[in-house]
Amino acid sequence: MPVLKSEKNSSSKIRLRCAGLVLACFVFSAGLTGAQTNNNETIRDLAATPERLSASFAEVAKRVEPAVVNIDTKGKIPEITAKGETAPGQSDDILDFLRRQMPNRRSAAVGSGFIVDKSGYVLTNHHVVEDASRIIVRLQSGEEFSAKLVGIDEETDLAVLKINAGRDLAFIRLGDSDAAQVGDWVLAIGSPFGLAQSVTAGIVSQTRRETPYTSVFQKFIQTDAAINRGNSGGPLVNMNGDVIGINSQIATTTGDSSGIGFALPSNEAANVYRQILQVGRVRRGYLGVLLDSVKPEFAKVYNLPEAKGAIITELRDKLSAAGRAGLQTGDIITEFGGEKVQNAADLIQKVASTTPDKEVNVTFFRESGAQVERRTTVIKLGERPSNNTISDADEPKKLPANGQKNNVEPFGLTLSELTPQLAANYRTEGGRGVVVKNINPASFIADVKNSGGGDALREGDLIQRINRIPVTNLKTFNNTALKLKTGDAVVLHIVSPLERGAQMRIVQFTIQ
């Protein structure tokens, strides 16, 4: 079963695992809008007593299971011996050789999915079928069909498959995930550990839950229904028999269920499925900028009416959608299409959910001398690139800070002057600022995090502004910093050196 990046931490920490096998889906007869009993009661009405609740579970499972499928994949088998490694006959320890080879071998995998159309379209997780050279879908009847990969969406970890059975198949429609409430009963149906058609029950623990190392388009429904390895791609259904989520991850310290599972909301899945069928891929709007969120400190320093909005920290291209509309680095977007922008993630979602090439009204604030002016513009959106993975080249690298040492350490920072030699490494205009040489791990600033949960300030960062005041040298920085007191808001404009070039970032915190 694929492991998310968070699993690189020690085993004592909670880890997120992709759940990995098919979860059974439910199917109703054509035109059925809600499961009904002989007495014309909905399944939800039966849940007044434990006996009726049990009966409702059984009814939902009975109707759902025919549309649930197992997915077996055959991967591209790599060469047994990598270049330069010892062959089996040359190794002193054959078991050691095999142990070294096993992690590189992905010849087969298994997962879950469910049929969403009678013609044989199947929804599952992308990680279930990733890098597969052959995909086999097994129905509840035991029949097996070779599946075609119709399309994928890496942002939501979804894939659409197609099988040709030569007849109409049992299927399930996606329900309205926005109607799900904390405390609602739900069922997860699938094949944990290869045990096909397994049904587990629980409640909705939370909605719109964010987890580490996932995209802004993955705001999960959290449930305590048991989800284990092999459940990935299966449905999470409510007591009306509606699919409200696709099980994708679990939080665990052992690798198995600990009562915290995550399902992608069905409304997001429906959008992905519809676009893949219509145009073969998911098209999302795109501004072409990097963003940070407005926090209370930034709003206070910039005299904004409220601590909401998204700050443009980098304009990727002057010919991008934002560039063509006249937006600049430092602009603070507060409204998009007539709706208020809460933060950077909210703006990304709003933009991405808008059709590319559409023109949208945008309200933003721009610093103009001592004032911050409110402005509006019209943006014609571009199309978001499909590959959003982060490479090693995007990780900041530490630079030597060979400058004048500063004995004063405001905020617990050891800083140095920016020498001409160092200035060339940052590739920025102006050639001014002070370099962060060391961060005292005992200081409060060492615990300040950025929007993604990483350290906001790093060794090698170049501080160019503090609370809107340009930093020309150590003296100007210290004169401003030493006047601030506990409880004051601080906004730093910094430049981080990257292999692909320098990147401007905003650091916001309150002095403690």
C-alpha positions in Angstrom: 0.0 0.0 0.0 1.4 3.4 -0.9 2.7 5.5 2.0 2.3 9.3 2.1 5.3 11.5 2.8 4.3 11.9 6.5 5.3 8.3 7.1 9.0 9.2 6.8 8.7 10.3 10.5 9.5 7.9 13.3 7.0 5.1 14.1 6.0 6.8 17.3 4.3 9.6 15.4 0.9 9.4 13.7 1.3 8.5 10.1 -1.0 8.9 7.2 -1.4 5.9 4.9 -3.3 5.6 1.7 -5.9 3.0 2.5 -5.3 0.7 -0.5 -8.1 -1.8 -1.4 -11.6 -1.6 -2.7 -14.4 -0.5 -0.5 -17.7 -1.8 -1.4 -20.1 0.6 -3.0 -23.8 0.5 -3.0 -26.2 0.3 -5.9 -29.8 1.1 -6.1 -32.2 0.3 -8.9 -32.5 2.9 -11.7 -34.3 6.0 -10.5 -34.2 5.1 -6.8 -33.7 8.3 -4.8 -33.6 6.8 -1.3 -33.7 3.3 0.2 -37.3 2.4 1.1 -38.8 -0.3 3.3 -42.1 -2.1 2.6 -43.8 0.4 4.9 -42.5 3.4 2.9 -40.1 4.4 5.6 -36.6 5.6 4.8 -33.6 3.6 6.1 -32.9 6.6 8.4 -36.3 6.1 10.0 -35.4 2.6 11.1 -32.5 3.8 13.3 -34.6 4.5 16.4 -33.5 1.3 18.2 -30.4 -0.9 18.1 -32.4 -3.5 16.3 -33.6 -1.1 13.7 -30.2 0.4 13.3 -28.8 -3.1 12.7 -31.5 -3.6 10.1 -30.7 -0.3 8.4 -27.0 -1.3 8.2 -27.9 -4.6 6.6 -30.3 -2.9 4.1 -27.6 -0.4 3.0 -25.0 -3.1 2.7 -27.3 -5.3 0.7 -28.0 -2.6 -1.8 -24.5 -1.2 -2.1 -22.3 -4.3 -2.4 -23.2 -5.3 -6.0 -21.5 -2.1 -7.2 -18.3 -2.6 -5.2 -15.2 -4.0 -7.1 -11.8 -5.3 -6.2 -8.9 -3.8 -8.2 -5.7 -5.8 -8.9 -2.9 -4.1 -10.7 0.2 -5.5 -12.4 3.1 -3.1 -12.2 6.1 -2.5 -14.4 8.6 -4.8 -12.9 12.1 -3.2 -12.7 15.3 -5.0 -13.4 16.2 -7.4 -10.5 19.8 -6.1 -10.2 20.5 -2.4 -10.3 23.6 -1.2 -12.1 26.7 -1.6 -10.0 25.0 -3.9 -7.4 26.1 -7.4 -6.5 24.3 -10.3 -8.3 22.8 -13.2 -6.2 25.7 -15.5 -7.0 28.3 -13.0 -5.9 26.7 -12.1 -2.6 28.0 -13.6 0.7 24.4 -13.4 2.1 21.6 -14.3 -0.4 18.9 -13.2 2.1 20.6 -9.8 2.4 20.6 -9.5 -1.3 16.9 -10.3 -1.5 16.0 -7.9 1.2 17.8 -5.1 -0.7 15.9 -5.9 -3.9 12.4 -6.3 -2.4 11.7 -2.6 -1.7 12.3 -1.7 -5.4 9.9 -4.4 -6.7 6.3 -3.3 -7.4 4.9 -6.1 -9.5 1.4 -6.2 -8.0 -1.0 -4.1 -5.9 -4.6 -4.4 -4.8 -7.3 -1.8 -4.0 -11.0 -0.9 -4.1 -13.4 1.0 -6.3 -17.0 1.3 -7.2 -19.1 1.4 -10.4 -20.8 4.8 -11.0 -22.4 4.1 -14.4 -24.2 1.0 -15.8 -21.9 1.1 -18.8 -18.9 0.2 -16.5 -17.2 3.4 -15.4 -15.4 2.9 -12.1 -14.0 5.4 -9.6 -11.0 4.6 -7.4 -7.9 6.3 -6.0 -5.1 7.2 -8.3 -2.5 5.6 -6.0 -4.3 2.3 -6.4 -3.6 2.2 -10.2 -0.5 4.4 -10.4 2.3 2.9 -12.6 0.2 -0.1 -13.4 0.8 -1.9 -16.7 -2.4 -3.9 -16.3 -5.6 -3.3 -14.2 -8.0 -6.1 -13.3 -11.5 -5.3 -11.9 -13.3 -8.1 -10.1 -17.0 -7.8 -9.5 -19.0 -9.2 -6.5 -19.9 -12.2 -8.7 -16.3 -13.1 -9.1 -16.1 -12.0 -12.8 -12.9 -10.3 -13.8 -12.4 -7.7 -16.5 -9.4 -5.9 -17.9 -9.9 -2.2 -17.2 -8.9 0.9 -19.3 -7.5 3.9 -17.4 -9.7 6.8 -18.7 -8.2 9.6 -16.7 -6.6 10.7 -13.5 -6.4 13.7 -11.2 -3.3 13.8 -9.0 -4.6 16.8 -7.0 -7.5 14.7 -5.6 -5.9 11.3 -5.9 -8.7 10.0 -8.1 -8.8 7.8 -11.2 -11.6 6.8 -13.6 -11.5 3.3 -15.1 -13.7 1.6 -17.7 -14.7 -2.0 -18.1 -16.7 -3.6 -20.8 -18.9 -6.4 -19.4 -21.3 -6.6 -22.4 -24.3 -5.8 -20.2 -25.6 -3.2 -17.8 -23.9 -3.3 -14.5 -25.1 -2.5 -11.0 -23.9 1.0 -10.1 -24.1 3.7 -7.5 -24.6 7.5 -7.8 -22.5 10.0 -5.9 -24.5 11.8 -3.2 -24.3 15.3 -1.7 -21.3 15.4 0.7 -22.1 18.9 1.8 -25.1 17.5 3.6 -23.0 15.3 5.8 -22.9 16.4 9.5 -20.6 15.4 12.4 -22.3 12.5 14.2 -24.0 11.0 11.1 -23.8 7.2 10.9 -21.8 6.0 7.9 -20.7 2.6 6.5 -17.4 1.9 4.8 -17.5 -1.2 2.5 -14.5 -2.7 0.8 -11.7 -5.3 0.9 -9.3 -4.5 3.8 -6.4 -6.9 3.7 -8.0 -8.6 0.7 -11.1 -9.5 2.6 -13.7 -8.6 -0.1 -17.1 -7.1 0.7 -16.2 -6.2 4.3 -18.6 -3.7 5.9 -17.6 -1.4 8.9 -19.8 1.2 10.6 -19.0 4.5 12.4 -19.9 8.1 12.5 -18.7 11.3 10.7 -16.0 12.6 13.0 -15.4 15.8 11.2 -15.9 17.4 7.8 -13.5 19.5 5.6 -10.5 18.0 7.5 -7.0 18.9 6.2 -4.1 16.5 6.5 -0.4 17.0 6.0 1.2 16.5 2.6 -2.0 16.7 0.7 -3.2 19.3 -1.8 -5.6 22.2 -1.1 -8.2 20.2 -3.0 -8.3 17.5 -0.5 -10.5 18.5 2.5 -11.6 15.2 3.9 -14.5 13.7 5.7 -13.1 12.1 8.8 -14.7 9.0 10.1 -14.1 6.4 12.8 -15.5 3.6 10.7 -12.7 1.1 10.4 -10.6 1.7 7.3 -7.5 -0.5 6.7 -5.0 -1.1 4.0 -6.9 -2.3 1.0 -9.8 0.1 1.5 -8.5 2.8 -0.8 -10.9 3.8 -3.5 -14.0 2.4 -1.8 -17.1 4.4 -0.8 -18.2 5.9 2.5 -22.0 5.8 2.5 -24.6 7.4 4.7 -27.8 5.8 6.1 -29.7 6.9 3.0 -27.4 4.8 0.9 -25.7 7.8 -0.7 -21.9 7.8 -1.4 -20.6 10.8 0.5 -16.9 10.1 0.2 -14.1 8.0 -1.3 -11.9 6.5 1.4 -8.3 7.5 0.7 -6.2 7.7 3.9 -5.8 6.6 7.5 -4.0 8.1 10.4 -2.1 5.4 12.3 0.8 4.6 14.5 0.8 0.9 13.5 -0.1 0.9 9.8 -3.6 -0.4 10.6 -6.9 1.3 11.6 -6.9 3.4 14.7 -10.3 4.9 14.2 -9.2 7.9 12.1 -10.0 7.5 8.4 -10.3 10.1 5.7 -12.6 10.1 2.6 -12.5 12.6 -0.2 -16.0 14.3 -0.4 -18.2 13.0 -3.1 -19.0 16.5 -4.5 -15.3 16.9 -5.3 -15.2 13.4 -6.8 -18.2 14.2 -8.9 -16.6 17.3 -10.4 -13.4 15.3 -11.3 -15.4 12.4 -12.8 -17.6 14.7 -14.9 -14.6 16.6 -16.3 -12.6 13.5 -17.1 -15.5 12.1 -19.1 -16.2 15.4 -20.9 -12.7 16.6 -21.8 -10.4 13.7 -20.7 -8.8 15.7 -17.8 -9.6 18.1 -15.0 -9.3 21.8 -16.0 -8.8 24.3 -13.2 -8.3 28.0 -13.2 -4.9 29.5 -12.5 -3.4 32.9 -11.6 0.3 32.1 -12.0 1.4 33.4 -8.6 2.7 32.2 -5.3 0.6 33.2 -2.3 0.7 33.6 1.5 -2.1 34.2 3.9 -2.9 37.4 5.7 -2.6 36.9 9.5 -3.6 39.4 12.3 0.0 40.8 12.4 0.0 41.6 8.7 -3.5 43.2 8.9 -2.4 45.3 11.8 0.8 46.5 10.1 -0.8 47.2 6.8 -4.0 48.7 8.3 -6.3 46.2 6.6 -10.0 46.1 7.6 -9.7 42.5 8.7 -7.2 39.6 8.9 -8.3 38.0 5.7 -6.9 37.7 2.2 -4.0 36.3 0.2 -0.7 38.0 -0.4 1.0 37.7 -3.8 4.6 36.7 -2.9 5.8 35.9 -6.4 4.6 36.6 -9.9 5.7 33.6 -11.9 5.3 35.3 -15.3 4.3 38.7 -16.5 2.2 37.0 -19.2 0.4 34.9 -16.6 -3.3 35.6 -15.8 -2.3 37.8 -12.8 0.4 39.6 -14.7 -1.8 40.4 -17.7 -4.4 41.9 -15.2 -1.7 44.2 -13.7 -1.3 42.4 -10.4 2.1 42.8 -8.7 4.1 41.1 -6.0 2.9 42.4 -2.6 -0.7 42.9 -3.7 -3.3 41.6 -1.2 -6.3 39.9 -2.9 -9.4 40.2 -0.6 -12.3 39.4 -3.0 -12.6 37.0 -6.0 -15.7 36.9 -8.1 -17.6 38.9 -5.5 -16.7 36.5 -2.7 -14.4 37.3 0.2 -11.1 35.5 0.3 -10.3 34.0 3.7 -6.7 33.0 3.1 -4.3 31.7 0.4 -5.8 28.2 0.4 -9.3 29.6 0.0 -8.2 31.7 -3.0 -6.5 28.8 -4.6 -9.7 26.8 -4.3 -11.9 29.6 -5.6 -9.6 30.1 -8.6 -9.2 26.4 -9.3 -13.0 25.8 -9.2 -13.4 28.5 -11.9 -13.3 27.5 -15.6 -10.0 28.6 -17.3 -10.4 31.5 -19.7 -13.3 32.9 -17.6 -13.1 36.6 -16.7 -13.5 37.3 -13.0 -13.6 40.5 -10.9 -10.9 40.8 -8.3 -10.5 43.2 -5.4 -7.1 43.8 -3.9 -5.1 46.2 -1.8 -1.8 47.7 -3.0 0.8 49.6 -0.9 1.3 53.1 -2.2 3.7 55.1 -0.2 2.4 55.4 3.3 -1.1 54.3 2.2 -2.6 51.0 1.2 -5.1 51.5 -1.6 -8.1 49.4 -2.5 -8.3 48.5 -6.2 -10.2 46.3 -8.6 -9.3 44.5 -11.8 -10.7 41.9 -14.2 -8.6 38.7 -14.6 -9.0 36.2 -17.4 -7.9 33.0 -15.8 -5.3 30.6 -17.2 -5.2 26.8 -16.8 -3.6 25.3 -13.7 -0.7 22.9 -14.6 -1.6 19.3 -13.9 1.7 18.3 -12.2 2.0 20.0 -8.8 4.6 17.8 -7.1 7.4 19.5 -5.2 10.9 18.6 -6.3 14.2 18.7 -4.3 15.1 21.7 -6.3 12.3 23.7 -4.7 13.7 23.1 -1.2 15.6 26.1 0.2 19.3 25.5 0.5 21.5 27.1 3.2 24.0 29.7 2.0 27.2 30.6 3.9 26.8 33.9 5.7 30.3 35.3 5.6 29.7 38.8 6.7 30.1 41.0 9.7 29.0 39.3 12.8 26.4 41.0 14.9 26.5 40.6 18.7 22.9 41.9 19.1 20.3 39.1 18.6 16.8 40.6 18.2 14.2 37.9 18.1 17.0 35.3 18.8 18.5 35.9 15.3 22.2 36.1 14.6 22.5 38.2 11.5 25.2 39.3 9.1 25.7 42.1 6.6 25.0 41.3 2.9 28.4 41.3 1.1 28.7 41.7 -2.7 29.7 38.0 -2.9 26.6 36.9 -1.0 24.3 39.3 -2.9 25.1 37.4 -6.1 23.7 34.2 -4.7 20.2 35.8 -4.0 19.8 37.1 -7.6 17.6 40.0 -6.3 17.5 43.6 -7.3 18.7 46.3 -4.9 21.4 44.3 -3.2 20.3 45.2 0.3 19.2 43.4 3.5 20.7 41.2 6.3 21.3 37.5 6.2 20.0 35.1 8.8 23.1 33.3 10.0 21.7 31.4 12.9 18.3 31.0 14.7 18.4 30.4 18.5 16.4 27.2 19.0 15.3 28.5 22.4 13.8 31.6 20.9 10.1 32.0 20.1 10.8 32.7 16.5 12.2 29.2 16.0 8.6 28.0 16.6 7.0 30.4 14.1 5.6 28.3 11.2 4.5 29.2 7.6 1.2 28.4 6.1 2.4 24.9 5.1 3.5 24.1 8.6 7.2 24.4 8.0 9.7 26.8 9.6 8.8 30.4 8.6 12.4 31.6 8.9 15.5 29.6 7.9 19.2 30.1 8.0 20.4 31.7 4.8 17.2 33.8 4.4 17.7 37.4 3.4 15.6 40.0 5.4 14.8 43.0 3.2 12.0 44.7 5.0 10.7 44.8 8.6 7.2 46.3 9.2 7.4 48.1 5.8 10.8 49.7 6.6 13.6 48.8 4.1 16.5 47.0 5.7 19.8 48.4 4.3 22.1 47.0 6.9 22.3 45.6 10.4 21.9 49.0 12.0 18.6 49.8 10.3 17.2 46.4 11.2 18.3 46.6 14.8 17.0 50.2 15.2 13.5 49.0 14.2 13.6 45.6 15.9 14.8 46.9 19.3 12.0 49.4 19.5 9.3 46.7 19.3 8.0 45.1 22.5 6.1 42.0 23.5 2.7 41.8 21.8 3.7 43.9 18.8 3.1 42.5 15.3 6.0 41.9 13.0 6.0 41.4 9.2 9.3 40.5 7.5 9.8 40.5 3.8 12.5 37.9 3.1 14.2 36.2 0.1 15.0 32.5 0.2 17.7 31.2 -2.0 16.7 28.2 -4.2 18.5 26.3 -6.8 16.1 27.6 -9.4 16.4 31.1 -8.2 15.4 33.3 -5.3 11.9 33.3 -3.9 10.3 36.1 -1.9 8.3 35.1 1.2 6.4 36.8 4.0 7.0 36.0 7.6 4.4 37.1 10.1 4.5 36.8 13.9 3.8 38.5 17.2 6.7 39.2 19.6 6.6 36.9 22.7 
